Amino acid sequence: MRKEHWIAAAMASTALAVAACGTTIEQKAATGAIAGAVVGGPVGAAVGGAAGAAVGHATDDD
C-alpha cells in the first residue's frame, strides 16, 4: 500500500511540473496527459490531463 502512495505522489508532482509547459490550455493539458501516461498509464493520463487543464486555466491571462 505504501508503494502505491509513493507512485501516486510521484505521478501527481511530475504531471503538475510538466503540465506547466506550453502556451495554451490545450497544450498544457496534452503535455500533462502525456507525462501522466508515462508515469501511471491510462489513469495517469487522466490525472495529468486534468492537472494540465487546471494549470492552464490558472495561468490564463484572461
PyMOL Python script that loads the backbone (N, CA, C, O; Angstrom):
from pymol import cmd

cmd.read_pdbstr("""\
ATOM      1  N   MET A   1       0.812  -1.187   0.000  1.00  0.00           N
ATOM      2  CA  MET A   1       0.000   0.000   0.000  1.00  0.00           C
ATOM      3  C   MET A   1       0.862   1.261   0.000  1.00  0.00           C
ATOM      4  O   MET A   1       0.525   2.245  -0.658  1.00  0.00           O
ATOM      5  N   ARG A   2       1.959   1.233   0.727  1.00  0.00           N
ATOM      6  CA  ARG A   2       2.819   2.416   0.775  1.00  0.00           C
ATOM      7  C   ARG A   2       3.423   2.725  -0.581  1.00  0.00           C
ATOM      8  O   ARG A   2       3.564   3.890  -0.951  1.00  0.00           O
ATOM      9  N   LYS A   3       3.781   1.681  -1.325  1.00  0.00           N
ATOM     10  CA  LYS A   3       4.364   1.882  -2.644  1.00  0.00           C
ATOM     11  C   LYS A   3       3.375   2.601  -3.555  1.00  0.00           C
ATOM     12  O   LYS A   3       3.769   3.460  -4.343  1.00  0.00           O
ATOM     13  N   GLU A   4       2.102   2.255  -3.451  1.00  0.00           N
ATOM     14  CA  GLU A   4       1.085   2.905  -4.278  1.00  0.00           C
ATOM     15  C   GLU A   4       0.971   4.385  -3.962  1.00  0.00           C
ATOM     16  O   GLU A   4       0.748   5.193  -4.863  1.00  0.00           O
ATOM     17  N   HIS A   5       1.119   4.747  -2.710  1.00  0.00           N
ATOM     18  CA  HIS A   5       1.050   6.158  -2.330  1.00  0.00           C
ATOM     19  C   HIS A   5       2.225   6.930  -2.910  1.00  0.00           C
ATOM     20  O   HIS A   5       2.056   8.050  -3.391  1.00  0.00           O
ATOM     21  N   TRP A   6       3.413   6.339  -2.868  1.00  0.00           N
ATOM     22  CA  TRP A   6       4.587   6.997  -3.437  1.00  0.00           C
ATOM     23  C   TRP A   6       4.453   7.150  -4.939  1.00  0.00           C
ATOM     24  O   TRP A   6       4.839   8.176  -5.499  1.00  0.00           O
ATOM     25  N   ILE A   7       3.913   6.143  -5.589  1.00  0.00           N
ATOM     26  CA  ILE A   7       3.715   6.221  -7.036  1.00  0.00           C
ATOM     27  C   ILE A   7       2.711   7.314  -7.375  1.00  0.00           C
ATOM     28  O   ILE A   7       2.927   8.083  -8.312  1.00  0.00           O
ATOM     29  N   ALA A   8       1.629   7.390  -6.635  1.00  0.00           N
ATOM     30  CA  ALA A   8       0.624   8.426  -6.872  1.00  0.00           C
ATOM     31  C   ALA A   8       1.201   9.820  -6.630  1.00  0.00           C
ATOM     32  O   ALA A   8       0.920  10.749  -7.387  1.00  0.00           O
ATOM     33  N   ALA A   9       1.995   9.965  -5.593  1.00  0.00           N
ATOM     34  CA  ALA A   9       2.608  11.274  -5.311  1.00  0.00           C
ATOM     35  C   ALA A   9       3.603  11.655  -6.395  1.00  0.00           C
ATOM     36  O   ALA A   9       3.649  12.811  -6.815  1.00  0.00           O
ATOM     37  N   ALA A  10       4.395  10.702  -6.851  1.00  0.00           N
ATOM     38  CA  ALA A  10       5.349  10.976  -7.920  1.00  0.00           C
ATOM     39  C   ALA A  10       4.630  11.326  -9.215  1.00  0.00           C
ATOM     40  O   ALA A  10       5.049  12.221  -9.950  1.00  0.00           O
ATOM     41  N   MET A  11       3.549  10.614  -9.483  1.00  0.00           N
ATOM     42  CA  MET A  11       2.783  10.878 -10.690  1.00  0.00           C
ATOM     43  C   MET A  11       2.162  12.275 -10.653  1.00  0.00           C
ATOM     44  O   MET A  11       2.203  13.004 -11.644  1.00  0.00           O
ATOM     45  N   ALA A  12       1.605  12.634  -9.538  1.00  0.00           N
ATOM     46  CA  ALA A  12       0.971  13.951  -9.429  1.00  0.00           C
ATOM     47  C   ALA A  12       1.989  15.076  -9.537  1.00  0.00           C
ATOM     48  O   ALA A  12       1.742  16.067 -10.224  1.00  0.00           O
ATOM     49  N   SER A  13       3.123  14.938  -8.873  1.00  0.00           N
ATOM     50  CA  SER A  13       4.122  16.008  -8.930  1.00  0.00           C
ATOM     51  C   SER A  13       4.734  16.122 -10.316  1.00  0.00           C
ATOM     52  O   SER A  13       4.988  17.229 -10.792  1.00  0.00           O
ATOM     53  N   THR A  14       4.972  14.999 -10.963  1.00  0.00           N
ATOM     54  CA  THR A  14       5.511  15.041 -12.325  1.00  0.00           C
ATOM     55  C   THR A  14       4.508  15.644 -13.294  1.00  0.00           C
ATOM     56  O   THR A  14       4.867  16.462 -14.141  1.00  0.00           O
ATOM     57  N   ALA A  15       3.275  15.248 -13.169  1.00  0.00           N
ATOM     58  CA  ALA A  15       2.243  15.785 -14.064  1.00  0.00           C
ATOM     59  C   ALA A  15       2.082  17.279 -13.872  1.00  0.00           C
ATOM     60  O   ALA A  15       1.941  18.011 -14.852  1.00  0.00           O
ATOM     61  N   LEU A  16       2.099  17.748 -12.641  1.00  0.00           N
ATOM     62  CA  LEU A  16       1.968  19.184 -12.400  1.00  0.00           C
ATOM     63  C   LEU A  16       3.176  19.952 -12.910  1.00  0.00           C
ATOM     64  O   LEU A  16       3.026  21.043 -13.461  1.00  0.00           O
ATOM     65  N   ALA A  17       4.360  19.405 -12.736  1.00  0.00           N
ATOM     66  CA  ALA A  17       5.568  20.090 -13.196  1.00  0.00           C
ATOM     67  C   ALA A  17       5.602  20.180 -14.716  1.00  0.00           C
ATOM     68  O   ALA A  17       5.928  21.229 -15.270  1.00  0.00           O
ATOM     69  N   VAL A  18       5.272  19.099 -15.381  1.00  0.00           N
ATOM     70  CA  VAL A  18       5.329  19.085 -16.835  1.00  0.00           C
ATOM     71  C   VAL A  18       4.121  19.790 -17.439  1.00  0.00           C
ATOM     72  O   VAL A  18       4.202  20.290 -18.561  1.00  0.00           O
ATOM     73  N   ALA A  19       3.025  19.840 -16.732  1.00  0.00           N
ATOM     74  CA  ALA A  19       1.825  20.471 -17.257  1.00  0.00           C
ATOM     75  C   ALA A  19       2.001  21.966 -17.454  1.00  0.00           C
ATOM     76  O   ALA A  19       1.231  22.585 -18.189  1.00  0.00           O
ATOM     77  N   ALA A  20       2.988  22.553 -16.819  1.00  0.00           N
ATOM     78  CA  ALA A  20       3.231  23.982 -16.984  1.00  0.00           C
ATOM     79  C   ALA A  20       3.844  24.298 -18.343  1.00  0.00           C
ATOM     80  O   ALA A  20       3.881  25.463 -18.738  1.00  0.00           O
ATOM     81  N   CYS A  21       4.322  23.296 -19.065  1.00  0.00           N
ATOM     82  CA  CYS A  21       4.903  23.513 -20.390  1.00  0.00           C
ATOM     83  C   CYS A  21       3.782  23.775 -21.392  1.00  0.00           C
ATOM     84  O   CYS A  21       2.733  23.133 -21.336  1.00  0.00           O
ATOM     85  N   GLY A  22       4.000  24.701 -22.292  1.00  0.00           N
ATOM     86  CA  GLY A  22       3.009  25.024 -23.307  1.00  0.00           C
ATOM     87  C   GLY A  22       2.500  26.438 -23.128  1.00  0.00           C
ATOM     88  O   GLY A  22       2.729  27.068 -22.096  1.00  0.00           O
ATOM     89  N   THR A  23       1.807  26.932 -24.142  1.00  0.00           N
ATOM     90  CA  THR A  23       1.291  28.293 -24.075  1.00  0.00           C
ATOM     91  C   THR A  23      -0.228  28.348 -24.001  1.00  0.00           C
ATOM     92  O   THR A  23      -0.784  29.304 -23.460  1.00  0.00           O
ATOM     93  N   THR A  24      -0.907  27.340 -24.536  1.00  0.00           N
ATOM     94  CA  THR A  24      -2.366  27.335 -24.474  1.00  0.00           C
ATOM     95  C   THR A  24      -2.837  26.272 -23.488  1.00  0.00           C
ATOM     96  O   THR A  24      -2.073  25.397 -23.082  1.00  0.00           O
ATOM     97  N   ILE A  25      -4.090  26.363 -23.119  1.00  0.00           N
ATOM     98  CA  ILE A  25      -4.664  25.397 -22.183  1.00  0.00           C
ATOM     99  C   ILE A  25      -4.607  23.990 -22.781  1.00  0.00           C
ATOM    100  O   ILE A  25      -4.326  23.022 -22.073  1.00  0.00           O
ATOM    101  N   GLU A  26      -4.873  23.880 -24.086  1.00  0.00           N
ATOM    102  CA  GLU A  26      -4.858  22.574 -24.733  1.00  0.00           C
ATOM    103  C   GLU A  26      -3.462  21.966 -24.720  1.00  0.00           C
ATOM    104  O   GLU A  26      -3.310  20.765 -24.495  1.00  0.00           O
ATOM    105  N   GLN A  27      -2.438  22.790 -24.960  1.00  0.00           N
ATOM    106  CA  GLN A  27      -1.062  22.288 -24.944  1.00  0.00           C
ATOM    107  C   GLN A  27      -0.672  21.823 -23.548  1.00  0.00           C
ATOM    108  O   GLN A  27      -0.020  20.790 -23.393  1.00  0.00           O
ATOM    109  N   LYS A  28      -1.064  22.573 -22.548  1.00  0.00           N
ATOM    110  CA  LYS A  28      -0.735  22.202 -21.176  1.00  0.00           C
ATOM    111  C   LYS A  28      -1.457  20.924 -20.769  1.00  0.00           C
ATOM    112  O   LYS A  28      -0.878  20.079 -20.086  1.00  0.00           O
ATOM    113  N   ALA A  29      -2.712  20.772 -21.178  1.00  0.00           N
ATOM    114  CA  ALA A  29      -3.453  19.555 -20.871  1.00  0.00           C
ATOM    115  C   ALA A  29      -2.840  18.352 -21.582  1.00  0.00           C
ATOM    116  O   ALA A  29      -2.729  17.274 -20.997  1.00  0.00           O
ATOM    117  N   ALA A  30      -2.444  18.533 -22.840  1.00  0.00           N
ATOM    118  CA  ALA A  30      -1.836  17.431 -23.586  1.00  0.00           C
ATOM    119  C   ALA A  30      -0.493  17.029 -22.987  1.00  0.00           C
ATOM    120  O   ALA A  30      -0.197  15.840 -22.865  1.00  0.00           O
ATOM    121  N   THR A  31       0.317  18.015 -22.614  1.00  0.00           N
ATOM    122  CA  THR A  31       1.611  17.708 -22.014  1.00  0.00           C
ATOM    123  C   THR A  31       1.428  16.981 -20.688  1.00  0.00           C
ATOM    124  O   THR A  31       2.147  16.023 -20.402  1.00  0.00           O
ATOM    125  N   GLY A  32       0.483  17.423 -19.885  1.00  0.00           N
ATOM    126  CA  GLY A  32       0.204  16.752 -18.623  1.00  0.00           C
ATOM    127  C   GLY A  32      -0.298  15.339 -18.822  1.00  0.00           C
ATOM    128  O   GLY A  32       0.059  14.437 -18.063  1.00  0.00           O
ATOM    129  N   ALA A  33      -1.129  15.135 -19.844  1.00  0.00           N
ATOM    130  CA  ALA A  33      -1.649  13.798 -20.126  1.00  0.00           C
ATOM    131  C   ALA A  33      -0.538  12.858 -20.559  1.00  0.00           C
ATOM    132  O   ALA A  33      -0.516  11.695 -20.156  1.00  0.00           O
ATOM    133  N   ILE A  34       0.385  13.350 -21.377  1.00  0.00           N
ATOM    134  CA  ILE A  34       1.493  12.507 -21.822  1.00  0.00           C
ATOM    135  C   ILE A  34       2.391  12.144 -20.647  1.00  0.00           C
ATOM    136  O   ILE A  34       2.789  10.990 -20.494  1.00  0.00           O
ATOM    137  N   ALA A  35       2.705  13.132 -19.822  1.00  0.00           N
ATOM    138  CA  ALA A  35       3.552  12.857 -18.655  1.00  0.00           C
ATOM    139  C   ALA A  35       2.863  11.883 -17.702  1.00  0.00           C
ATOM    140  O   ALA A  35       3.505  10.977 -17.171  1.00  0.00           O
ATOM    141  N   GLY A  36       1.585  12.061 -17.486  1.00  0.00           N
ATOM    142  CA  GLY A  36       0.841  11.153 -16.619  1.00  0.00           C
ATOM    143  C   GLY A  36       0.781   9.747 -17.179  1.00  0.00           C
ATOM    144  O   GLY A  36       0.849   8.775 -16.426  1.00  0.00           O
ATOM    145  N   ALA A  37       0.652   9.627 -18.506  1.00  0.00           N
ATOM    146  CA  ALA A  37       0.605   8.309 -19.133  1.00  0.00           C
ATOM    147  C   ALA A  37       1.933   7.573 -18.980  1.00  0.00           C
ATOM    148  O   ALA A  37       1.964   6.360 -18.777  1.00  0.00           O
ATOM    149  N   VAL A  38       3.019   8.320 -19.079  1.00  0.00           N
ATOM    150  CA  VAL A  38       4.338   7.703 -18.927  1.00  0.00           C
ATOM    151  C   VAL A  38       4.515   7.188 -17.505  1.00  0.00           C
ATOM    152  O   VAL A  38       5.046   6.098 -17.296  1.00  0.00           O
ATOM    153  N   VAL A  39       4.073   7.968 -16.535  1.00  0.00           N
ATOM    154  CA  VAL A  39       4.275   7.602 -15.139  1.00  0.00           C
ATOM    155  C   VAL A  39       3.248   6.585 -14.665  1.00  0.00           C
ATOM    156  O   VAL A  39       3.607   5.628 -13.980  1.00  0.00           O
ATOM    157  N   GLY A  40       1.978   6.769 -15.014  1.00  0.00           N
ATOM    158  CA  GLY A  40       0.939   5.936 -14.418  1.00  0.00           C
ATOM    159  C   GLY A  40      -0.019   5.258 -15.359  1.00  0.00           C
ATOM    160  O   GLY A  40      -1.046   4.747 -14.911  1.00  0.00           O
ATOM    161  N   GLY A  41       0.264   5.229 -16.642  1.00  0.00           N
ATOM    162  CA  GLY A  41      -0.621   4.555 -17.574  1.00  0.00           C
ATOM    163  C   GLY A  41      -1.895   5.347 -17.839  1.00  0.00           C
ATOM    164  O   GLY A  41      -1.884   6.575 -17.743  1.00  0.00           O
ATOM    165  N   PRO A  42      -2.990   4.671 -18.171  1.00  0.00           N
ATOM    166  CA  PRO A  42      -4.231   5.368 -18.518  1.00  0.00           C
ATOM    167  C   PRO A  42      -4.776   6.250 -17.384  1.00  0.00           C
ATOM    168  O   PRO A  42      -5.279   7.347 -17.631  1.00  0.00           O
ATOM    169  N   VAL A  43      -4.675   5.773 -16.172  1.00  0.00           N
ATOM    170  CA  VAL A  43      -5.150   6.587 -15.047  1.00  0.00           C
ATOM    171  C   VAL A  43      -4.267   7.823 -14.905  1.00  0.00           C
ATOM    172  O   VAL A  43      -4.766   8.914 -14.630  1.00  0.00           O
ATOM    173  N   GLY A  44      -2.979   7.660 -15.087  1.00  0.00           N
ATOM    174  CA  GLY A  44      -2.054   8.788 -15.034  1.00  0.00           C
ATOM    175  C   GLY A  44      -2.326   9.800 -16.128  1.00  0.00           C
ATOM    176  O   GLY A  44      -2.177  11.004 -15.918  1.00  0.00           O
ATOM    177  N   ALA A  45      -2.724   9.320 -17.294  1.00  0.00           N
ATOM    178  CA  ALA A  45      -3.055  10.230 -18.385  1.00  0.00           C
ATOM    179  C   ALA A  45      -4.258  11.094 -18.030  1.00  0.00           C
ATOM    180  O   ALA A  45      -4.279  12.290 -18.319  1.00  0.00           O
ATOM    181  N   ALA A  46      -5.251  10.487 -17.408  1.00  0.00           N
ATOM    182  CA  ALA A  46      -6.425  11.256 -16.995  1.00  0.00           C
ATOM    183  C   ALA A  46      -6.067  12.285 -15.937  1.00  0.00           C
ATOM    184  O   ALA A  46      -6.500  13.436 -16.007  1.00  0.00           O
ATOM    185  N   VAL A  47      -5.275  11.866 -14.956  1.00  0.00           N
ATOM    186  CA  VAL A  47      -4.863  12.791 -13.891  1.00  0.00           C
ATOM    187  C   VAL A  47      -3.981  13.893 -14.456  1.00  0.00           C
ATOM    188  O   VAL A  47      -4.161  15.064 -14.119  1.00  0.00           O
ATOM    189  N   GLY A  48      -3.035  13.534 -15.308  1.00  0.00           N
ATOM    190  CA  GLY A  48      -2.146  14.521 -15.906  1.00  0.00           C
ATOM    191  C   GLY A  48      -2.877  15.502 -16.797  1.00  0.00           C
ATOM    192  O   GLY A  48      -2.581  16.696 -16.779  1.00  0.00           O
ATOM    193  N   GLY A  49      -3.822  15.017 -17.569  1.00  0.00           N
ATOM    194  CA  GLY A  49      -4.622  15.907 -18.411  1.00  0.00           C
ATOM    195  C   GLY A  49      -5.438  16.889 -17.592  1.00  0.00           C
ATOM    196  O   GLY A  49      -5.529  18.071 -17.923  1.00  0.00           O
ATOM    197  N   ALA A  50      -6.028  16.387 -16.525  1.00  0.00           N
ATOM    198  CA  ALA A  50      -6.805  17.274 -15.643  1.00  0.00           C
ATOM    199  C   ALA A  50      -5.896  18.296 -14.968  1.00  0.00           C
ATOM    200  O   ALA A  50      -6.257  19.465 -14.838  1.00  0.00           O
ATOM    201  N   ALA A  51      -4.719  17.852 -14.543  1.00  0.00           N
ATOM    202  CA  ALA A  51      -3.775  18.781 -13.916  1.00  0.00           C
ATOM    203  C   ALA A  51      -3.299  19.821 -14.905  1.00  0.00           C
ATOM    204  O   ALA A  51      -3.185  20.998 -14.564  1.00  0.00           O
ATOM    205  N   GLY A  52      -3.020  19.396 -16.130  1.00  0.00           N
ATOM    206  CA  GLY A  52      -2.595  20.349 -17.154  1.00  0.00           C
ATOM    207  C   GLY A  52      -3.674  21.367 -17.477  1.00  0.00           C
ATOM    208  O   GLY A  52      -3.388  22.551 -17.650  1.00  0.00           O
ATOM    209  N   ALA A  53      -4.905  20.906 -17.557  1.00  0.00           N
ATOM    210  CA  ALA A  53      -6.010  21.839 -17.818  1.00  0.00           C
ATOM    211  C   ALA A  53      -6.183  22.819 -16.657  1.00  0.00           C
ATOM    212  O   ALA A  53      -6.437  24.005 -16.867  1.00  0.00           O
ATOM    213  N   ALA A  54      -6.044  22.318 -15.448  1.00  0.00           N
ATOM    214  CA  ALA A  54      -6.171  23.195 -14.281  1.00  0.00           C
ATOM    215  C   ALA A  54      -5.057  24.241 -14.246  1.00  0.00           C
ATOM    216  O   ALA A  54      -5.309  25.412 -13.960  1.00  0.00           O
ATOM    217  N   VAL A  55      -3.839  23.820 -14.536  1.00  0.00           N
ATOM    218  CA  VAL A  55      -2.734  24.773 -14.585  1.00  0.00           C
ATOM    219  C   VAL A  55      -2.950  25.768 -15.712  1.00  0.00           C
ATOM    220  O   VAL A  55      -2.670  26.956 -15.553  1.00  0.00           O
ATOM    221  N   GLY A  56      -3.448  25.294 -16.853  1.00  0.00           N
ATOM    222  CA  GLY A  56      -3.721  26.184 -17.978  1.00  0.00           C
ATOM    223  C   GLY A  56      -4.757  27.231 -17.642  1.00  0.00           C
ATOM    224  O   GLY A  56      -4.600  28.397 -18.005  1.00  0.00           O
ATOM    225  N   HIS A  57      -5.807  26.837 -16.959  1.00  0.00           N
ATOM    226  CA  HIS A  57      -6.832  27.802 -16.567  1.00  0.00           C
ATOM    227  C   HIS A  57      -6.321  28.757 -15.493  1.00  0.00           C
ATOM    228  O   HIS A  57      -6.673  29.936 -15.486  1.00  0.00           O
ATOM    229  N   ALA A  58      -5.499  28.249 -14.595  1.00  0.00           N
ATOM    230  CA  ALA A  58      -4.974  29.092 -13.516  1.00  0.00           C
ATOM    231  C   ALA A  58      -4.005  30.136 -14.036  1.00  0.00           C
ATOM    232  O   ALA A  58      -3.923  31.234 -13.483  1.00  0.00           O
ATOM    233  N   THR A  59      -3.268  29.812 -15.093  1.00  0.00           N
ATOM    234  CA  THR A  59      -2.280  30.749 -15.622  1.00  0.00           C
ATOM    235  C   THR A  59      -2.789  31.521 -16.824  1.00  0.00           C
ATOM    236  O   THR A  59      -2.029  32.257 -17.454  1.00  0.00           O
ATOM    237  N   ASP A  60      -4.061  31.366 -17.150  1.00  0.00           N
ATOM    238  CA  ASP A  60      -4.650  32.080 -18.296  1.00  0.00           C
ATOM    239  C   ASP A  60      -4.707  33.569 -17.989  1.00  0.00           C
ATOM    240  O   ASP A  60      -5.092  33.965 -16.889  1.00  0.00           O
ATOM    241  N   ASP A  61      -4.326  34.389 -18.954  1.00  0.00           N
ATOM    242  CA  ASP A  61      -4.280  35.836 -18.755  1.00  0.00           C
ATOM    243  C   ASP A  61      -5.654  36.499 -18.769  1.00  0.00           C
ATOM    244  O   ASP A  61      -5.808  37.614 -18.270  1.00  0.00           O
ATOM    245  N   ASP A  62      -6.646  35.829 -19.333  1.00  0.00           N
ATOM    246  CA  ASP A  62      -7.980  36.447 -19.431  1.00  0.00           C
ATOM    247  C   ASP A  62      -8.669  36.509 -18.133  1.00  0.00           C
ATOM    248  O   ASP A  62      -9.796  37.000 -18.056  1.00  0.00           O
TER     249      ASP A  62
END
""", "prot")
cmd.dss("prot")
cmd.show_as("cartoon", "prot")
cmd.util.cbc("prot")
cmd.orient("prot")
